[in-house]
Amino acid sequence: MTLGGQRPEWLTFDCYGTLIQWDEGLLGAVEEILRRQTRSTVEPGALIAVYDKYEHELEQKPPHRSFRDVAGTALKMAMSELGLDYDRRDIEVLTSGISKMPPFPEVVGTLGALKEGGFSLCIISNTDDDIIEGNVAQMGGHIDRVVSAQRAQAYKPSQRIFNCAYDSLGVGKDEIVHVCASPHLDLAAARDMGFRCIWINRGTGRTPLPDYTPDAEVPTLDHVPKLFREIGWM
């Protein structure tokens, strides 16, 4: 662990997979979409893998598109590749399901502890405002600010979305610590921009980039206050 130095005023968080149960929620939505495919033998994991590929590709192609548009197009492309029948209702199943995805069990209590410890809390997320609103509503009122891809007109790992957050918060990259579970989006940005980053390794099989080591690694969010106490920030 190399985390230390100036105590940050703000903690920034990735949302899906870090605070919100993304993998579980996405699996549920995809299973619902596949249930009407009466003649298909495609497994949910196969559809998710192809969807993820197209989603990430579309997010990085200019001009900026809303996440709802990106997700709908990616889902349609993935279903076409796998020989599935796409219906416009499928994207509503997916995006409405995202808003309803719950936090991990330890998240609300941990966010409250960090607030009590004197930190301000911001989410930086690759989504639209109306989608993430439902997730933030489940976080106990502890989130002070949300910077979405819609607001920044850019998706992680672009520096633009992080710089939009810094401008909004009135801080520099040295005055925050970012907490995330996503190696190829958030850790990639931390590597390229040089901000401090804690990786929440929830055992999903996602691994850090080979040329980057996060400042700290913990298995779940509730280890973050313990870590901060060890280095004298709480």
C-alpha positions in Angstrom: 0.0 0.0 0.0 1.3 3.5 -0.9 -1.7 5.6 0.1 -0.9 8.5 2.2 0.1 12.2 2.0 -2.4 15.0 2.1 -5.8 14.1 3.6 -8.4 14.7 0.9 -11.5 16.8 1.4 -13.4 14.9 -1.3 -13.7 11.2 -1.9 -14.9 10.3 -5.4 -16.5 7.0 -6.3 -17.3 4.9 -9.3 -20.9 3.8 -9.0 -21.7 0.6 -10.7 -19.7 -2.4 -9.4 -18.2 -0.2 -6.6 -21.3 1.1 -4.8 -24.1 -0.6 -6.7 -24.5 -4.3 -7.5 -24.0 -4.0 -11.2 -23.1 -7.6 -12.2 -26.0 -9.0 -10.3 -28.4 -6.4 -11.7 -27.2 -6.7 -15.3 -27.6 -10.5 -15.1 -31.1 -10.2 -13.9 -32.0 -7.8 -16.7 -30.4 -10.0 -19.4 -32.2 -13.1 -18.0 -35.5 -11.2 -18.4 -34.6 -10.2 -21.9 -33.7 -13.7 -22.9 -36.9 -15.3 -21.4 -38.9 -14.2 -24.4 -36.3 -15.7 -26.8 -38.2 -19.0 -27.0 -36.0 -20.7 -29.6 -32.6 -19.4 -28.4 -30.0 -21.3 -26.4 -27.8 -18.2 -25.8 -26.6 -18.1 -22.1 -26.9 -14.8 -20.2 -23.1 -14.6 -19.8 -22.5 -14.7 -23.5 -25.0 -11.9 -24.2 -23.4 -9.8 -21.4 -19.9 -10.3 -22.8 -20.9 -9.2 -26.3 -23.0 -6.3 -25.0 -20.0 -5.1 -22.9 -17.7 -5.1 -25.9 -20.1 -3.0 -28.0 -21.0 -0.7 -25.1 -17.3 0.2 -24.4 -16.6 0.7 -28.1 -19.5 3.0 -28.6 -18.7 5.1 -25.5 -15.3 6.0 -27.0 -16.6 7.0 -30.4 -17.4 10.7 -31.1 -19.8 12.4 -31.0 -20.9 11.9 -27.4 -24.2 9.9 -27.1 -26.4 9.4 -24.0 -25.9 6.2 -22.1 -29.4 5.2 -22.9 -28.6 5.5 -26.6 -25.3 3.7 -26.2 -26.8 0.9 -24.2 -29.7 0.5 -26.6 -27.4 0.4 -29.6 -25.0 -2.0 -27.9 -27.8 -4.3 -26.9 -29.3 -4.4 -30.4 -25.8 -5.1 -31.9 -25.1 -7.8 -29.4 -28.4 -9.5 -29.9 -28.1 -9.3 -33.7 -24.6 -10.9 -33.5 -26.0 -13.8 -31.4 -29.0 -14.3 -33.6 -31.5 -13.0 -31.1 -34.7 -11.0 -31.9 -34.3 -7.4 -30.6 -37.4 -5.6 -29.4 -37.4 -1.9 -28.4 -38.8 -2.9 -25.1 -35.5 -4.7 -24.3 -33.6 -1.5 -23.7 -36.2 -0.3 -21.3 -35.8 -3.5 -19.4 -32.1 -2.9 -19.2 -32.0 0.8 -18.4 -35.0 0.8 -15.9 -33.3 -2.2 -14.3 -30.1 -0.2 -13.7 -31.9 2.5 -11.7 -33.3 -0.2 -9.4 -30.0 -2.0 -8.8 -29.3 -1.9 -5.0 -26.1 -1.0 -3.2 -23.9 -3.7 -1.8 -24.8 -4.5 1.8 -22.0 -2.5 3.4 -22.2 0.6 1.2 -24.8 2.8 3.0 -23.3 2.3 6.4 -19.8 2.9 5.1 -20.7 6.1 3.3 -22.3 7.3 6.5 -19.1 6.6 8.4 -17.0 8.5 5.9 -19.3 11.5 6.1 -19.0 11.4 9.9 -15.3 11.3 9.4 -15.4 14.7 7.7 -15.2 13.7 4.0 -17.5 15.0 1.2 -18.6 12.3 -1.3 -19.0 12.5 -5.0 -19.9 9.9 -7.6 -18.2 10.0 -11.1 -20.2 7.6 -13.4 -20.6 6.6 -17.0 -24.3 7.1 -17.1 -27.2 9.5 -17.6 -28.6 11.7 -14.8 -32.1 10.2 -14.9 -30.7 6.6 -14.7 -28.3 7.1 -11.7 -30.9 9.2 -9.8 -32.7 6.0 -8.6 -29.4 4.5 -7.4 -28.3 7.6 -5.5 -31.7 7.7 -3.8 -30.8 4.3 -2.1 -27.6 5.6 -0.6 -29.0 7.2 2.6 -28.6 10.8 1.5 -24.8 10.6 1.9 -23.8 11.5 -1.6 -23.0 15.3 -2.0 -22.5 15.5 -5.7 -22.9 13.4 -8.9 -20.9 14.0 -12.1 -22.3 11.9 -14.9 -21.1 11.2 -18.4 -24.1 13.1 -19.5 -22.9 16.2 -17.7 -19.3 15.9 -18.8 -20.2 14.8 -22.3 -17.5 12.1 -22.0 -17.1 8.6 -20.7 -14.4 7.1 -18.5 -11.5 6.5 -18.9 -11.5 10.0 -20.7 -9.7 12.6 -18.6 -12.6 15.0 -19.6 -15.1 13.4 -17.1 -12.6 13.6 -14.2 -11.6 17.2 -15.0 -15.3 18.1 -15.1 -15.6 16.6 -11.6 -12.6 18.5 -10.3 -13.9 21.8 -11.8 -17.3 21.1 -10.2 -15.8 20.4 -6.8 -13.2 23.2 -7.0 -10.3 20.9 -6.2 -7.2 19.5 -8.0 -6.4 15.9 -8.5 -4.1 15.9 -5.5 -7.0 16.9 -3.2 -9.2 13.9 -3.8 -8.9 10.1 -3.5 -10.9 8.0 -6.0 -12.5 4.7 -5.0 -13.4 2.2 -7.7 -13.8 -1.4 -8.8 -13.2 -0.9 -12.5 -9.7 -1.6 -13.7 -10.0 -0.7 -17.4 -11.9 2.5 -16.8 -11.1 4.1 -13.5 -7.6 2.5 -12.8 -6.7 3.4 -16.4 -7.6 7.0 -15.8 -5.7 7.0 -12.5 -2.6 5.7 -14.3 -2.8 8.3 -17.0 -3.8 11.3 -14.8 -1.8 10.5 -11.7 -4.6 10.8 -9.1 -4.7 8.6 -5.9 -6.9 5.6 -6.2 -8.2 2.8 -4.0 -9.3 -0.4 -5.8 -12.2 -2.3 -4.4 -11.4 -5.9 -5.5 -14.6 -7.7 -5.1 -13.3 -10.9 -6.5 -15.1 -10.7 -9.8 -12.1 -11.7 -11.8 -11.3 -8.2 -13.0 -7.6 -7.5 -12.7 -5.6 -4.3 -12.6 -3.7 -3.1 -15.7 -0.3 -4.8 -15.9 1.5 -1.4 -15.9 -0.4 0.1 -12.9 -0.6 -0.6 -9.2 -3.4 1.2 -7.2 -2.4 3.1 -4.1 -4.4 0.7 -2.0 -6.5 -2.5 -2.5 -9.4 -3.7 -0.3 -12.0 -6.4 -0.8 -15.1 -4.3 0.2 -16.0 -0.7 0.8 -16.2 -1.1 4.6 -12.4 -1.6 4.7 -11.9 2.0 3.5 -12.6 3.7 6.9 -10.3 1.1 8.6 -7.6 2.0 6.1 -8.1 5.8 6.7 -7.8 5.2 10.5 -4.5 3.4 10.0 -3.0 6.3 8.0 -4.4 9.0 10.4 -7.2 10.4 8.2 -10.0 9.5 10.6 
